[in-house]
Amino acid sequence: MKVASGVEVIELKIEALGKQIVLNPTLVWDNKMSILIDTGVPGQLNKIKESMSKIGVPFETLKAIILTHQDIDHIGSGPQLLDELNNQITVYAHENDKPYIEGVLPLIKTDTSRMSKEELASLPKEVKHLYDNSPKVKVDGLLENKQELPYCGGIEVIYTPGHSPGHISLYLKQSKTLVAGDAMVKINNQLHGPVKQTTLDIKTATESLKKFLDYDIDTVICYHGGVFREDPRPHILKILNEQLA
C-alpha cells in the first residue's frame, strides 16, 4: 500500500570512466499520483521500477516526468518509461531546452559534429554510439520561472540557467525540499556550485544560485551527491562570495 505522500531519492548507479557514479533522480508522490524528476541514463527502467516498488509507490501511479535539463543522464530512461506506460505520462521541461530534449537539435554537450578528430578518437565506441543516438522525448508542458505545478502539495519552478540554457530547479513546497538538478553538487557533505567542466556558462549558472536564497529550504537534493539536510544558505552565500567576488 502506498503511503499518502512523500519525497524519496532513487539512487541509480552507473559505471563511467572506470569508476562508479551515483545519479539521484527524485520521486514525489501523493495519494493520487507520482512524479519522477529526471530519469538516469538509458537502460535504467527496471532499476527505477524496482526502486519505486521498494518505496511502496506503484509504478502505474507515475503520471509525469520533469526534466531539469537536456543532458543525457537526465533524459536517459525517459523514452523507456513512456513506452512502458503507453505514453500516458506528461513530460515537462523549460522552453530553452525543449528542442534538444525532443531531438530537433543535437544535445549541446554531446554533439559529435562539434568535436575535433582527437576528441572523437578518444571516445569509447559505446559512448560515441550513445552520443550519436541520444535519448529524446516529446515535451508536453513548458515550464517557466515561478510557475507552480499543482501536484503533490505544490511544485514551484525555479529557472536556473547556466548549466544549460533551460536548466531548472524545483521547490517542493510541502516538504520544503529544493531539487537542485545540476545547479549545485554535494561533495563530502558540503554544497558546491555547478561543475565548471560540464557547465556552459559558469557565471550565469552561479548567478542563478541567488534565487535559492528566497526560499525556506530544509533539504537539498543534488543530482550528483544526493541529499543535503542542513541549512543551505551559508553554503550558497559562500559559493557566491567565492565565485562572483
CYANA upper distance limits for C-alpha pairs under 8 A (distance plus 0.5 A):
  1 MET  CA     56 GLY  CA      6.86
  1 MET  CA     57 VAL  CA      8.15
  2 LYS  CA     31 ASN  CA      8.00
  2 LYS  CA     56 GLY  CA      5.55
  2 LYS  CA     57 VAL  CA      5.62
  2 LYS  CA     58 PRO  CA      7.58
  3 VAL  CA     30 ASP  CA      8.08
  3 VAL  CA     31 ASN  CA      7.76
  3 VAL  CA     56 GLY  CA      7.67
  3 VAL  CA     57 VAL  CA      8.10
  4 ALA  CA     29 TRP  CA      8.29
  4 ALA  CA     30 ASP  CA      5.72
  4 ALA  CA     31 ASN  CA      5.41
  5 SER  CA     28 VAL  CA      8.08
  5 SER  CA     29 TRP  CA      5.69
  5 SER  CA     30 ASP  CA      4.36
  5 SER  CA     31 ASN  CA      6.79
  5 SER  CA    152 CYS  CA      7.66
  6 GLY  CA     28 VAL  CA      6.35
  6 GLY  CA     29 TRP  CA      5.99
  6 GLY  CA     30 ASP  CA      7.07
  7 VAL  CA     26 THR  CA      7.56
  7 VAL  CA     27 LEU  CA      6.26
  7 VAL  CA     28 VAL  CA      5.12
  7 VAL  CA     29 TRP  CA      7.19
  7 VAL  CA    175 SER  CA      8.32
  8 GLU  CA     26 THR  CA      6.37
  8 GLU  CA     27 LEU  CA      5.77
  8 GLU  CA     28 VAL  CA      7.13
  8 GLU  CA     55 ILE  CA      8.42
  9 VAL  CA     24 ASN  CA      6.38
  9 VAL  CA     25 PRO  CA      6.39
  9 VAL  CA     26 THR  CA      5.09
  9 VAL  CA     27 LEU  CA      6.63
  9 VAL  CA    221 ILE  CA      8.33
  9 VAL  CA    226 GLY  CA      8.00
  9 VAL  CA    227 VAL  CA      8.31
 10 ILE  CA     24 ASN  CA      6.16
 10 ILE  CA     25 PRO  CA      5.94
 10 ILE  CA     26 THR  CA      6.48
 10 ILE  CA     27 LEU  CA      7.36
 10 ILE  CA     48 ILE  CA      7.68
 10 ILE  CA     51 SER  CA      6.86
 10 ILE  CA     52 MET  CA      8.41
 11 GLU  CA     22 VAL  CA      6.75
 11 GLU  CA     23 LEU  CA      6.37
 11 GLU  CA     24 ASN  CA      5.51
 11 GLU  CA     25 PRO  CA      7.45
 12 LEU  CA     22 VAL  CA      6.01
 12 LEU  CA     23 LEU  CA      5.56
 12 LEU  CA     24 ASN  CA      6.87
 12 LEU  CA     25 PRO  CA      8.29
 12 LEU  CA     40 GLY  CA      7.19
 12 LEU  CA     44 GLN  CA      8.19
 12 LEU  CA     47 LYS  CA      7.70
 12 LEU  CA     48 ILE  CA      8.34
 13 LYS  CA     20 GLN  CA      7.14
 13 LYS  CA     21 ILE  CA      6.20
 13 LYS  CA     22 VAL  CA      4.97
 13 LYS  CA     23 LEU  CA      6.79
 14 ILE  CA     20 GLN  CA      6.16
 14 ILE  CA     21 ILE  CA      5.81
 14 ILE  CA     22 VAL  CA      6.85
 14 ILE  CA     23 LEU  CA      8.26
 15 GLU  CA     19 LYS  CA      6.05
 15 GLU  CA     20 GLN  CA      5.08
 15 GLU  CA     21 ILE  CA      6.62
 16 ALA  CA     20 GLN  CA      6.72
 16 ALA  CA     21 ILE  CA      7.19
 22 VAL  CA    224 HIS  CA      7.44
 22 VAL  CA    225 GLY  CA      8.06
 23 LEU  CA     40 GLY  CA      6.86
 23 LEU  CA     73 ASP  CA      8.48
 23 LEU  CA    223 TYR  CA      6.24
 23 LEU  CA    224 HIS  CA      6.32
 23 LEU  CA    225 GLY  CA      8.25
 23 LEU  CA    226 GLY  CA      8.34
 24 ASN  CA     40 GLY  CA      8.14
 24 ASN  CA    221 ILE  CA      8.32
 24 ASN  CA    222 CYS  CA      7.54
 24 ASN  CA    223 TYR  CA      5.10
 24 ASN  CA    224 HIS  CA      6.97
 24 ASN  CA    225 GLY  CA      8.02
 24 ASN  CA    226 GLY  CA      6.35
 25 PRO  CA     36 LEU  CA      7.49
 25 PRO  CA     37 ILE  CA      6.11
 25 PRO  CA     38 ASP  CA      5.67
 25 PRO  CA     39 THR  CA      6.53
 25 PRO  CA     40 GLY  CA      7.19
 25 PRO  CA    223 TYR  CA      6.85
 26 THR  CA     36 LEU  CA      6.34
 26 THR  CA     37 ILE  CA      5.54
 26 THR  CA     38 ASP  CA      7.56
 26 THR  CA    179 VAL  CA      8.14
 26 THR  CA    221 ILE  CA      8.34
 27 LEU  CA     34 SER  CA      7.42
 27 LEU  CA     35 ILE  CA      6.29
 27 LEU  CA     36 LEU  CA      5.21
 27 LEU  CA     37 ILE  CA      6.85
 28 VAL  CA     34 SER  CA      6.07
 28 VAL  CA     35 ILE  CA      5.69
 28 VAL  CA     36 LEU  CA      6.99
 28 VAL  CA     37 ILE  CA      8.47
 28 VAL  CA    152 CYS  CA      7.35
 29 TRP  CA     33 MET  CA      6.21
 29 TRP  CA     34 SER  CA      4.53
 29 TRP  CA     35 ILE  CA      6.68
 29 TRP  CA     57 VAL  CA      8.27
 29 TRP  CA    152 CYS  CA      6.29
 30 ASP  CA     34 SER  CA      6.99
 30 ASP  CA    152 CYS  CA      5.84
 32 LYS  CA     61 THR  CA      7.93
 33 MET  CA     61 THR  CA      5.43
 33 MET  CA     62 LEU  CA      6.53
 33 MET  CA     63 LYS  CA      6.66
 33 MET  CA    152 CYS  CA      8.32
 34 SER  CA     57 VAL  CA      8.17
 34 SER  CA     61 THR  CA      5.97
 34 SER  CA     62 LEU  CA      5.12
 34 SER  CA     63 LYS  CA      6.54
 34 SER  CA     64 ALA  CA      7.63
 34 SER  CA    152 CYS  CA      8.38
 35 ILE  CA     62 LEU  CA      6.20
 35 ILE  CA     63 LYS  CA      6.60
 35 ILE  CA     64 ALA  CA      5.42
 35 ILE  CA     65 ILE  CA      6.23
 35 ILE  CA     66 ILE  CA      7.91
 36 LEU  CA     62 LEU  CA      7.84
 36 LEU  CA     64 ALA  CA      7.01
 36 LEU  CA     65 ILE  CA      5.40
 36 LEU  CA     66 ILE  CA      6.85
 37 ILE  CA     65 ILE  CA      6.26
 37 ILE  CA     66 ILE  CA      5.23
 37 ILE  CA     67 LEU  CA      6.44
 37 ILE  CA     68 THR  CA      7.72
 38 ASP  CA     65 ILE  CA      7.36
 38 ASP  CA     66 ILE  CA      6.62
 38 ASP  CA     67 LEU  CA      5.45
 38 ASP  CA     68 THR  CA      7.03
 38 ASP  CA     74 HIS  CA      5.32
 38 ASP  CA     75 ILE  CA      6.94
 39 THR  CA     44 GLN  CA      8.49
 39 THR  CA     67 LEU  CA      8.35
 39 THR  CA     73 ASP  CA      7.76
 39 THR  CA     74 HIS  CA      5.78
 39 THR  CA     75 ILE  CA      6.39
 39 THR  CA     76 GLY  CA      6.11
 39 THR  CA     77 SER  CA      5.82
 39 THR  CA     78 GLY  CA      6.37
 40 GLY  CA     44 GLN  CA      7.17
 40 GLY  CA     73 ASP  CA      5.45
 40 GLY  CA     74 HIS  CA      5.73
 40 GLY  CA     75 ILE  CA      7.43
 40 GLY  CA     76 GLY  CA      5.59
 40 GLY  CA     77 SER  CA      6.53
 41 VAL  CA     72 ILE  CA      6.85
 41 VAL  CA     73 ASP  CA      4.93
 41 VAL  CA     74 HIS  CA      7.07
 41 VAL  CA     75 ILE  CA      7.54
 41 VAL  CA     76 GLY  CA      4.23
 41 VAL  CA     77 SER  CA      6.07
 42 PRO  CA     72 ILE  CA      8.49
 42 PRO  CA     73 ASP  CA      8.14
 42 PRO  CA     75 ILE  CA      8.47
 42 PRO  CA     76 GLY  CA      4.72
 42 PRO  CA     77 SER  CA      4.85
 42 PRO  CA     78 GLY  CA      8.20
 42 PRO  CA     80 GLN  CA      8.36
 42 PRO  CA    135 PRO  CA      7.63
 43 GLY  CA     76 GLY  CA      8.07
 43 GLY  CA     77 SER  CA      6.42
 43 GLY  CA     80 GLN  CA      8.16
 44 GLN  CA     48 ILE  CA      6.78
 44 GLN  CA     76 GLY  CA      8.46
 44 GLN  CA     77 SER  CA      6.39
 45 LEU  CA     49 LYS  CA      6.76
 45 LEU  CA     77 SER  CA      6.49
 45 LEU  CA     80 GLN  CA      6.85
 45 LEU  CA     81 LEU  CA      6.88
 46 ASN  CA     50 GLU  CA      6.54
 47 LYS  CA     51 SER  CA      6.57
 48 ILE  CA     52 MET  CA      6.69
 49 LYS  CA     53 SER  CA      6.71
 49 LYS  CA     59 PHE  CA      6.63
 50 GLU  CA     54 LYS  CA      6.80
 51 SER  CA     55 ILE  CA      6.78
 52 MET  CA     56 GLY  CA      6.69
 52 MET  CA     57 VAL  CA      5.74
 52 MET  CA     58 PRO  CA      7.04
 52 MET  CA     59 PHE  CA      6.89
 53 SER  CA     57 VAL  CA      6.25
 53 SER  CA     58 PRO  CA      6.60
 53 SER  CA     59 PHE  CA      7.65
 57 VAL  CA     61 THR  CA      7.81
 58 PRO  CA     62 LEU  CA      8.27
 60 GLU  CA     85 LEU  CA      7.88
 62 LEU  CA     89 ILE  CA      7.66
 63 LYS  CA     88 GLN  CA      7.41
 63 LYS  CA     89 ILE  CA      5.28
 63 LYS  CA     90 THR  CA      6.86
 64 ALA  CA     89 ILE  CA      5.48
 64 ALA  CA     90 THR  CA      5.09
 64 ALA  CA     91 VAL  CA      6.26
 64 ALA  CA     92 TYR  CA      8.03
 65 ILE  CA     78 GLY  CA      8.34
 65 ILE  CA     89 ILE  CA      7.50
 65 ILE  CA     90 THR  CA      6.78
 65 ILE  CA     91 VAL  CA      5.34
 65 ILE  CA     92 TYR  CA      6.71
 66 ILE  CA     91 VAL  CA      6.40
 66 ILE  CA     92 TYR  CA      5.20
 66 ILE  CA     93 ALA  CA      6.56
 67 LEU  CA     74 HIS  CA      7.08
 67 LEU  CA     75 ILE  CA      7.18
 67 LEU  CA     91 VAL  CA      7.97
 67 LEU  CA     92 TYR  CA      6.69
 67 LEU  CA     93 ALA  CA      5.76
 68 THR  CA     74 HIS  CA      7.84
 68 THR  CA     93 ALA  CA      7.00
 68 THR  CA     94 HIS  CA      8.31
 68 THR  CA    166 GLY  CA      8.42
 68 THR  CA    167 HIS  CA      6.04
 68 THR  CA    168 ILE  CA      5.48
 68 THR  CA    169 SER  CA      6.78
 68 THR  CA    181 GLY  CA      6.40
 69 HIS  CA     74 HIS  CA      7.36
 69 HIS  CA     75 ILE  CA      8.27
 69 HIS  CA     93 ALA  CA      7.45
 69 HIS  CA     94 HIS  CA      8.02
 69 HIS  CA     97 ASP  CA      6.84
 69 HIS  CA    101 ILE  CA      8.49
 69 HIS  CA    164 SER  CA      7.22
 69 HIS  CA    166 GLY  CA      6.57
 69 HIS  CA    167 HIS  CA      5.26
 69 HIS  CA    168 ILE  CA      7.19
 70 GLN  CA     74 HIS  CA      7.25
 70 GLN  CA     75 ILE  CA      6.89
 70 GLN  CA     97 ASP  CA      6.36
 70 GLN  CA     98 LYS  CA      8.32
 70 GLN  CA    100 TYR  CA      6.76
 70 GLN  CA    101 ILE  CA      5.91
 70 GLN  CA    107 LEU  CA      7.27
 70 GLN  CA    164 SER  CA      7.81
 70 GLN  CA    166 GLY  CA      8.29
 70 GLN  CA    167 HIS  CA      8.29
 71 ASP  CA     75 ILE  CA      6.85
 71 ASP  CA    107 LEU  CA      7.49
 71 ASP  CA    109 LYS  CA      8.04
 72 ILE  CA     76 GLY  CA      5.82
 72 ILE  CA    107 LEU  CA      8.48
 72 ILE  CA    134 SER  CA      7.22
 72 ILE  CA    135 PRO  CA      7.39
 75 ILE  CA    101 ILE  CA      7.59
 75 ILE  CA    135 PRO  CA      6.93
 75 ILE  CA    136 LYS  CA      7.49
 75 ILE  CA    137 VAL  CA      8.22
 76 GLY  CA    135 PRO  CA      6.47
 77 SER  CA     81 LEU  CA      6.75
 77 SER  CA    135 PRO  CA      8.10
 78 GLY  CA     82 LEU  CA      6.77
 78 GLY  CA    135 PRO  CA      8.07
 78 GLY  CA    136 LYS  CA      8.17
 78 GLY  CA    137 VAL  CA      7.20
 79 PRO  CA     83 ASP  CA      6.73
 79 PRO  CA    135 PRO  CA      7.27
 79 PRO  CA    136 LYS  CA      7.14
 79 PRO  CA    137 VAL  CA      6.40
 80 GLN  CA     84 GLU  CA      6.55
 81 LEU  CA     85 LEU  CA      6.85
 82 LEU  CA     86 ASN  CA      6.48
 82 LEU  CA     87 ASN  CA      4.98
 82 LEU  CA     88 GLN  CA      7.42
 82 LEU  CA     89 ILE  CA      6.84
 83 ASP  CA     87 ASN  CA      6.24
 85 LEU  CA     89 ILE  CA      7.71
 90 THR  CA    139 VAL  CA      8.20
 90 THR  CA    140 ASP  CA      6.38
 90 THR  CA    141 GLY  CA      7.68
 91 VAL  CA    137 VAL  CA      8.40
 91 VAL  CA    138 LYS  CA      7.53
 91 VAL  CA    139 VAL  CA      5.61
 91 VAL  CA    140 ASP  CA      5.75
 91 VAL  CA    141 GLY  CA      6.76
 92 TYR  CA    139 VAL  CA      6.28
 92 TYR  CA    140 ASP  CA      6.53
 92 TYR  CA    141 GLY  CA      5.15
 92 TYR  CA    142 LEU  CA      6.33
 92 TYR  CA    143 LEU  CA      7.14
 93 ALA  CA     97 ASP  CA      7.56
 93 ALA  CA     98 LYS  CA      7.00
 93 ALA  CA    139 VAL  CA      7.05
 93 ALA  CA    141 GLY  CA      7.14
 93 ALA  CA    142 LEU  CA      5.93
 93 ALA  CA    143 LEU  CA      6.14
 93 ALA  CA    166 GLY  CA      8.34
 93 ALA  CA    168 ILE  CA      8.46
 94 HIS  CA     98 LYS  CA      6.76
 94 HIS  CA    142 LEU  CA      5.80
 94 HIS  CA    143 LEU  CA      5.26
 94 HIS  CA    144 GLU  CA      6.79
 94 HIS  CA    166 GLY  CA      5.73
 94 HIS  CA    167 HIS  CA      7.56
 94 HIS  CA    168 ILE  CA      7.53
 95 GLU  CA     99 PRO  CA      8.34
 95 GLU  CA    142 LEU  CA      6.10
 95 GLU  CA    143 LEU  CA      7.31
 95 GLU  CA    144 GLU  CA      8.28
 95 GLU  CA    166 GLY  CA      7.08
 96 ASN  CA    165 PRO  CA      6.19
 96 ASN  CA    166 GLY  CA      4.96
 97 ASP  CA    101 ILE  CA      6.73
 97 ASP  CA    164 SER  CA      8.08
 97 ASP  CA    165 PRO  CA      6.84
 97 ASP  CA    166 GLY  CA      5.17
 97 ASP  CA    167 HIS  CA      7.94
 98 LYS  CA    102 GLU  CA      6.58
 98 LYS  CA    139 VAL  CA      6.93
 98 LYS  CA    166 GLY  CA      8.43
 99 PRO  CA    103 GLY  CA      6.60
 99 PRO  CA    104 VAL  CA      5.48
 99 PRO  CA    105 LEU  CA      6.12
100 TYR  CA    104 VAL  CA      6.44
100 TYR  CA    105 LEU  CA      5.33
100 TYR  CA    106 PRO  CA      6.28
100 TYR  CA    107 LEU  CA      5.82
100 TYR  CA    108 ILE  CA      8.15
100 TYR  CA    136 LYS  CA      8.43
101 ILE  CA    107 LEU  CA      7.95
101 ILE  CA    135 PRO  CA      8.31
101 ILE  CA    136 LYS  CA      5.87
101 ILE  CA    137 VAL  CA      6.59
101 ILE  CA    138 LYS  CA      7.82
101 ILE  CA    139 VAL  CA      7.96
102 GLU  CA    136 LYS  CA      5.47
102 GLU  CA    137 VAL  CA      5.53
102 GLU  CA    138 LYS  CA      5.67
102 GLU  CA    139 VAL  CA      7.23
103 GLY  CA    107 LEU  CA      8.14
103 GLY  CA    134 SER  CA      8.44
103 GLY  CA    135 PRO  CA      8.40
103 GLY  CA    136 LYS  CA      5.98
103 GLY  CA    137 VAL  CA      8.11
106 PRO  CA    110 THR  CA      8.12
106 PRO  CA    111 ASP  CA      6.21
107 LEU  CA    111 ASP  CA      6.24
107 LEU  CA    134 SER  CA      8.17
109 LYS  CA    198 THR  CA      8.29
110 THR  CA    131 TYR  CA      6.10
111 ASP  CA    115 MET  CA      7.66
111 ASP  CA    131 TYR  CA      7.31
111 ASP  CA    132 ASP  CA      8.04
112 THR  CA    120 LEU  CA      7.57
112 THR  CA    128 LYS  CA      8.24
112 THR  CA    131 TYR  CA      7.43
112 THR  CA    132 ASP  CA      7.50
115 MET  CA    119 GLU  CA      6.31
115 MET  CA    120 LEU  CA      6.76
116 SER  CA    120 LEU  CA      6.75
117 LYS  CA    121 ALA  CA      6.56
118 GLU  CA    122 SER  CA      6.78
119 GLU  CA    123 LEU  CA      7.17
120 LEU  CA    128 LYS  CA      8.09
123 LEU  CA    127 VAL  CA      6.68
123 LEU  CA    128 LYS  CA      6.43
124 PRO  CA    128 LYS  CA      6.80
125 LYS  CA    129 HIS  CA      6.61
126 GLU  CA    130 LEU  CA      6.70
127 VAL  CA    131 TYR  CA      6.65
128 LYS  CA    132 ASP  CA      6.58
129 HIS  CA    133 ASN  CA      6.51
130 LEU  CA    134 SER  CA      6.06
143 LEU  CA    147 GLN  CA      7.22
143 LEU  CA    157 VAL  CA      7.51
144 GLU  CA    157 VAL  CA      7.03
144 GLU  CA    158 ILE  CA      8.05
144 GLU  CA    159 TYR  CA      7.00
145 ASN  CA    157 VAL  CA      5.94
145 ASN  CA    158 ILE  CA      5.50
145 ASN  CA    159 TYR  CA      5.24
146 LYS  CA    156 GLU  CA      6.48
146 LYS  CA    157 VAL  CA      5.72
146 LYS  CA    158 ILE  CA      6.35
146 LYS  CA    159 TYR  CA      8.18
147 GLN  CA    156 GLU  CA      6.21
147 GLN  CA    157 VAL  CA      5.81
147 GLN  CA    158 ILE  CA      8.39
148 GLU  CA    154 GLY  CA      6.86
148 GLU  CA    155 ILE  CA      5.94
148 GLU  CA    156 GLU  CA      4.78
148 GLU  CA    157 VAL  CA      6.70
149 LEU  CA    154 GLY  CA      6.28
149 LEU  CA    155 ILE  CA      5.55
149 LEU  CA    156 GLU  CA      6.81
149 LEU  CA    157 VAL  CA      8.41
150 PRO  CA    154 GLY  CA      5.39
150 PRO  CA    155 ILE  CA      7.14
151 TYR  CA    155 ILE  CA      6.96
152 CYS  CA    174 GLN  CA      8.17
153 GLY  CA    172 LEU  CA      7.87
153 GLY  CA    173 LYS  CA      6.79
153 GLY  CA    174 GLN  CA      5.64
154 GLY  CA    172 LEU  CA      6.72
154 GLY  CA    173 LYS  CA      5.98
154 GLY  CA    174 GLN  CA      7.25
155 ILE  CA    170 LEU  CA      6.96
155 ILE  CA    171 TYR  CA      6.16
155 ILE  CA    172 LEU  CA      5.27
155 ILE  CA    173 LYS  CA      6.61
156 GLU  CA    170 LEU  CA      6.13
156 GLU  CA    171 TYR  CA      5.51
156 GLU  CA    172 LEU  CA      7.03
156 GLU  CA    173 LYS  CA      7.72
157 VAL  CA    168 ILE  CA      7.21
157 VAL  CA    169 SER  CA      6.71
157 VAL  CA    170 LEU  CA      5.37
157 VAL  CA    171 TYR  CA      7.03
158 ILE  CA    168 ILE  CA      6.11
158 ILE  CA    169 SER  CA      5.54
158 ILE  CA    170 LEU  CA      6.18
158 ILE  CA    171 TYR  CA      7.77
158 ILE  CA    211 LYS  CA      7.98
159 TYR  CA    166 GLY  CA      7.95
159 TYR  CA    167 HIS  CA      6.97
159 TYR  CA    168 ILE  CA      5.03
159 TYR  CA    169 SER  CA      6.87
159 TYR  CA    208 SER  CA      8.23
160 THR  CA    166 GLY  CA      8.04
160 THR  CA    167 HIS  CA      5.92
160 THR  CA    168 ILE  CA      5.45
160 THR  CA    169 SER  CA      6.82
160 THR  CA    183 ALA  CA      7.53
160 THR  CA    205 ALA  CA      7.14
160 THR  CA    208 SER  CA      5.40
160 THR  CA    209 LEU  CA      7.67
160 THR  CA    211 LYS  CA      8.45
161 PRO  CA    165 PRO  CA      5.71
161 PRO  CA    166 GLY  CA      6.12
161 PRO  CA    167 HIS  CA      5.34
161 PRO  CA    168 ILE  CA      7.31
161 PRO  CA    204 THR  CA      7.03
161 PRO  CA    205 ALA  CA      6.16
161 PRO  CA    208 SER  CA      7.01
162 GLY  CA    166 GLY  CA      8.47
162 GLY  CA    167 HIS  CA      7.51
162 GLY  CA    199 THR  CA      7.03
162 GLY  CA    200 LEU  CA      6.48
162 GLY  CA    201 ASP  CA      5.16
162 GLY  CA    202 ILE  CA      6.52
162 GLY  CA    203 LYS  CA      7.75
162 GLY  CA    204 THR  CA      5.32
162 GLY  CA    205 ALA  CA      4.27
162 GLY  CA    206 THR  CA      8.04
162 GLY  CA    208 SER  CA      8.01
163 HIS  CA    167 HIS  CA      6.88
163 HIS  CA    182 ASP  CA      7.52
163 HIS  CA    183 ALA  CA      7.27
163 HIS  CA    194 PRO  CA      7.52
163 HIS  CA    198 THR  CA      7.63
163 HIS  CA    199 THR  CA      4.69
163 HIS  CA    200 LEU  CA      5.83
163 HIS  CA    201 ASP  CA      6.74
163 HIS  CA    202 ILE  CA      7.45
163 HIS  CA    205 ALA  CA      6.18
164 SER  CA    199 THR  CA      7.28
164 SER  CA    200 LEU  CA      6.48
164 SER  CA    201 ASP  CA      8.09
167 HIS  CA    181 GLY  CA      8.49
167 HIS  CA    183 ALA  CA      8.46
168 ILE  CA    180 ALA  CA      8.31
168 ILE  CA    181 GLY  CA      7.74
169 SER  CA    178 LEU  CA      7.77
169 SER  CA    179 VAL  CA      6.21
169 SER  CA    180 ALA  CA      5.30
169 SER  CA    181 GLY  CA      6.29
169 SER  CA    183 ALA  CA      7.87
170 LEU  CA    178 LEU  CA      6.31
170 LEU  CA    179 VAL  CA      5.53
170 LEU  CA    180 ALA  CA      7.09
171 TYR  CA    176 LYS  CA      7.31
171 TYR  CA    177 THR  CA      6.24
171 TYR  CA    178 LEU  CA      5.13
171 TYR  CA    179 VAL  CA      6.76
172 LEU  CA    176 LYS  CA      6.09
172 LEU  CA    177 THR  CA      5.54
172 LEU  CA    178 LEU  CA      6.84
172 LEU  CA    179 VAL  CA      8.13
173 LYS  CA    177 THR  CA      7.42
175 SER  CA    218 ASP  CA      8.17
176 LYS  CA    216 ASP  CA      6.93
176 LYS  CA    217 ILE  CA      5.54
176 LYS  CA    218 ASP  CA      5.95
176 LYS  CA    219 THR  CA      7.15
177 THR  CA    217 ILE  CA      6.31
177 THR  CA    218 ASP  CA      6.49
177 THR  CA    219 THR  CA      5.24
177 THR  CA    220 VAL  CA      6.24
177 THR  CA    221 ILE  CA      7.89
178 LEU  CA    217 ILE  CA      6.94
178 LEU  CA    219 THR  CA      6.72
178 LEU  CA    220 VAL  CA      5.21
178 LEU  CA    221 ILE  CA      6.66
179 VAL  CA    220 VAL  CA      6.49
179 VAL  CA    221 ILE  CA      5.33
179 VAL  CA    222 CYS  CA      6.96
180 ALA  CA    184 MET  CA      6.65
180 ALA  CA    220 VAL  CA      7.29
180 ALA  CA    221 ILE  CA      6.45
180 ALA  CA    222 CYS  CA      5.82
180 ALA  CA    223 TYR  CA      7.63
181 GLY  CA    221 ILE  CA      8.06
181 GLY  CA    222 CYS  CA      6.17
181 GLY  CA    223 TYR  CA      5.65
182 ASP  CA    194 PRO  CA      6.81
182 ASP  CA    222 CYS  CA      7.12
182 ASP  CA    223 TYR  CA      6.51
182 ASP  CA    224 HIS  CA      7.54
183 ALA  CA    193 GLY  CA      7.07
183 ALA  CA    194 PRO  CA      5.63
183 ALA  CA    205 ALA  CA      7.31
183 ALA  CA    206 THR  CA      8.44
183 ALA  CA    209 LEU  CA      7.80
183 ALA  CA    222 CYS  CA      8.42
184 MET  CA    191 LEU  CA      7.13
184 MET  CA    192 HIS  CA      6.10
184 MET  CA    193 GLY  CA      5.11
184 MET  CA    194 PRO  CA      5.40
184 MET  CA    195 VAL  CA      8.28
184 MET  CA    222 CYS  CA      6.72
185 VAL  CA    191 LEU  CA      6.36
185 VAL  CA    192 HIS  CA      5.81
185 VAL  CA    193 GLY  CA      6.84
185 VAL  CA    194 PRO  CA      7.01
185 VAL  CA    195 VAL  CA      8.11
185 VAL  CA    222 CYS  CA      5.88
185 VAL  CA    223 TYR  CA      7.57
185 VAL  CA    224 HIS  CA      5.89
185 VAL  CA    225 GLY  CA      6.21
186 LYS  CA    190 GLN  CA      5.96
186 LYS  CA    191 LEU  CA      5.16
186 LYS  CA    192 HIS  CA      6.61
186 LYS  CA    222 CYS  CA      6.82
186 LYS  CA    224 HIS  CA      7.03
186 LYS  CA    225 GLY  CA      4.83
186 LYS  CA    226 GLY  CA      7.12
186 LYS  CA    227 VAL  CA      8.32
186 LYS  CA    228 PHE  CA      7.76
187 ILE  CA    191 LEU  CA      7.01
187 ILE  CA    192 HIS  CA      7.70
187 ILE  CA    225 GLY  CA      6.56
189 ASN  CA    228 PHE  CA      7.30
190 GLN  CA    228 PHE  CA      8.46
190 GLN  CA    235 HIS  CA      8.01
191 LEU  CA    228 PHE  CA      8.29
191 LEU  CA    232 PRO  CA      8.00
191 LEU  CA    235 HIS  CA      6.49
191 LEU  CA    236 ILE  CA      7.99
192 HIS  CA    235 HIS  CA      7.95
192 HIS  CA    236 ILE  CA      8.31
192 HIS  CA    239 ILE  CA      7.11
193 GLY  CA    206 THR  CA      7.08
193 GLY  CA    236 ILE  CA      8.36
193 GLY  CA    239 ILE  CA      6.63
194 PRO  CA    199 THR  CA      7.21
194 PRO  CA    202 ILE  CA      7.70
194 PRO  CA    205 ALA  CA      7.28
194 PRO  CA    206 THR  CA      7.49
195 VAL  CA    199 THR  CA      6.55
196 LYS  CA    200 LEU  CA      8.40
196 LYS  CA    202 ILE  CA      6.56
199 THR  CA    205 ALA  CA      8.07
201 ASP  CA    205 ALA  CA      6.60
202 ILE  CA    206 THR  CA      6.53
203 LYS  CA    207 GLU  CA      6.63
203 LYS  CA    244 LEU  CA      8.14
204 THR  CA    208 SER  CA      6.65
205 ALA  CA    209 LEU  CA      7.53
206 THR  CA    210 LYS  CA      8.27
206 THR  CA    239 ILE  CA      8.38
206 THR  CA    240 LEU  CA      7.26
206 THR  CA    243 GLN  CA      7.74
206 THR  CA    244 LEU  CA      8.20
207 GLU  CA    240 LEU  CA      7.96
207 GLU  CA    244 LEU  CA      8.41
208 SER  CA    212 PHE  CA      8.48
209 LEU  CA    213 LEU  CA      8.09
209 LEU  CA    236 ILE  CA      7.44
209 LEU  CA    240 LEU  CA      8.14
210 LYS  CA    214 ASP  CA      8.34
210 LYS  CA    236 ILE  CA      8.24
210 LYS  CA    240 LEU  CA      8.22
211 LYS  CA    215 TYR  CA      8.36
213 LEU  CA    233 ARG  CA      6.98
213 LEU  CA    236 ILE  CA      8.32
217 ILE  CA    231 ASP  CA      7.43
217 ILE  CA    232 PRO  CA      7.75
218 ASP  CA    229 ARG  CA      6.94
218 ASP  CA    230 GLU  CA      7.19
218 ASP  CA    231 ASP  CA      6.77
218 ASP  CA    232 PRO  CA      8.47
219 THR  CA    227 VAL  CA      7.55
219 THR  CA    228 PHE  CA      6.29
219 THR  CA    229 ARG  CA      5.20
219 THR  CA    230 GLU  CA      7.13
219 THR  CA    231 ASP  CA      8.04
219 THR  CA    232 PRO  CA      8.45
220 VAL  CA    227 VAL  CA      6.30
220 VAL  CA    228 PHE  CA      5.51
220 VAL  CA    229 ARG  CA      7.00
220 VAL  CA    232 PRO  CA      7.94
221 ILE  CA    225 GLY  CA      8.43
221 ILE  CA    226 GLY  CA      5.86
221 ILE  CA    227 VAL  CA      5.07
221 ILE  CA    228 PHE  CA      6.76
222 CYS  CA    226 GLY  CA      5.40
222 CYS  CA    227 VAL  CA      6.87
222 CYS  CA    228 PHE  CA      8.27
232 PRO  CA    236 ILE  CA      6.62
233 ARG  CA    237 LEU  CA      6.61
234 PRO  CA    238 LYS  CA      6.62
235 HIS  CA    239 ILE  CA      6.75
236 ILE  CA    240 LEU  CA      6.72
237 LEU  CA    241 ASN  CA      6.55
238 LYS  CA    242 GLU  CA      6.56
239 ILE  CA    243 GLN  CA      6.41
240 LEU  CA    244 LEU  CA      5.99
240 LEU  CA    245 ALA  CA      8.00
241 ASN  CA    245 ALA  CA      5.87
